[in-house]
Amino acid sequence: MARNKVRTELKDKEILNESELMEFLGVSRTTLWKLRRKRNLPYGKVGREYRYVKSDIIRWLKESKYQPGEEQGRFDFFREE
């Protein structure tokens, strides 16, 4: 039983690199940079590489006040509030 709990915790704490997060969110590298800079996207750095904890990203998305954009149902990440 303890082994399953550890596996669940590791799955929730999956570390993503920049390419994996771009695929997960469906955004470009430029948009990802803007999210880090303007929207406080949670990240860490290992040397020059950015790393993201998947559970932190999911929590950040849930807590953010994003509205769907007008183009093809995309999120408007940079909407002025």
C-alpha positions as CSV (number, residue, x, y, z in Angstrom):
1,M,0.0,0.0,0.0
2,A,2.8,2.4,0.8
3,R,4.4,1.7,-2.6
4,N,1.3,2.8,-4.4
5,K,1.3,6.1,-2.4
6,V,4.9,6.8,-3.4
7,R,4.1,6.1,-7.1
8,T,1.1,8.5,-7.0
9,E,3.2,11.2,-5.3
10,L,6.0,10.8,-7.9
11,K,3.4,10.9,-10.8
12,D,2.0,14.1,-9.4
13,K,5.5,15.6,-8.9
14,E,6.6,14.8,-12.4
15,I,9.3,17.2,-13.6
16,L,8.9,18.6,-17.1
17,N,11.5,20.3,-19.2
18,E,10.6,23.2,-21.4
19,S,9.7,21.1,-24.5
20,E,7.5,18.8,-22.5
21,L,5.7,21.7,-20.9
22,M,5.2,23.4,-24.3
23,E,3.5,20.2,-25.5
24,F,1.5,19.8,-22.3
25,L,0.1,23.4,-22.5
26,G,0.0,23.5,-26.3
27,V,2.0,26.8,-26.5
28,S,5.1,28.0,-28.3
29,R,8.5,28.8,-26.6
30,T,7.7,32.5,-26.9
31,T,4.4,32.1,-25.1
32,L,6.1,30.0,-22.4
33,W,8.6,32.8,-21.9
34,K,5.8,35.3,-21.6
35,L,4.0,33.2,-19.1
36,R,7.1,32.9,-16.9
37,R,7.7,36.6,-17.1
38,K,4.2,38.1,-17.0
39,R,2.0,35.5,-15.3
40,N,4.3,34.1,-12.6
41,L,4.4,30.6,-14.1
42,P,6.1,28.4,-11.4
43,Y,9.5,27.1,-12.5
44,G,13.0,26.2,-11.3
45,K,16.3,26.3,-13.0
46,V,19.0,23.6,-13.2
47,G,22.0,25.5,-14.6
48,R,20.6,27.2,-17.7
49,E,17.7,24.8,-18.1
50,Y,14.1,25.5,-16.9
51,R,12.2,22.8,-15.0
52,Y,8.5,22.6,-14.1
53,V,6.7,20.5,-11.6
54,K,3.6,19.2,-13.3
55,S,1.4,19.4,-10.2
56,D,2.5,23.0,-9.6
57,I,1.6,23.9,-13.2
58,I,-1.9,22.2,-12.9
59,R,-2.5,24.1,-9.7
60,W,-1.4,27.4,-11.3
61,L,-3.7,26.8,-14.2
62,K,-6.7,26.2,-11.9
63,E,-5.9,29.3,-9.8
64,S,-5.4,31.6,-12.8
65,K,-8.2,33.7,-14.2
66,Y,-7.9,32.8,-17.9
67,Q,-10.7,33.4,-20.3
68,P,-10.9,31.4,-23.6
69,G,-9.5,33.5,-26.5
70,E,-11.6,34.3,-29.5
71,E,-9.4,32.3,-31.9
72,Q,-10.3,28.6,-32.1
73,G,-11.1,28.4,-28.3
74,R,-7.5,29.1,-27.3
75,F,-6.7,30.6,-23.9
76,D,-6.0,34.3,-23.9
77,F,-3.0,34.2,-21.6
78,F,-2.2,37.9,-21.8
79,R,-5.7,39.4,-21.4
80,E,-5.6,42.6,-19.4
81,E,-7.6,42.3,-16.2
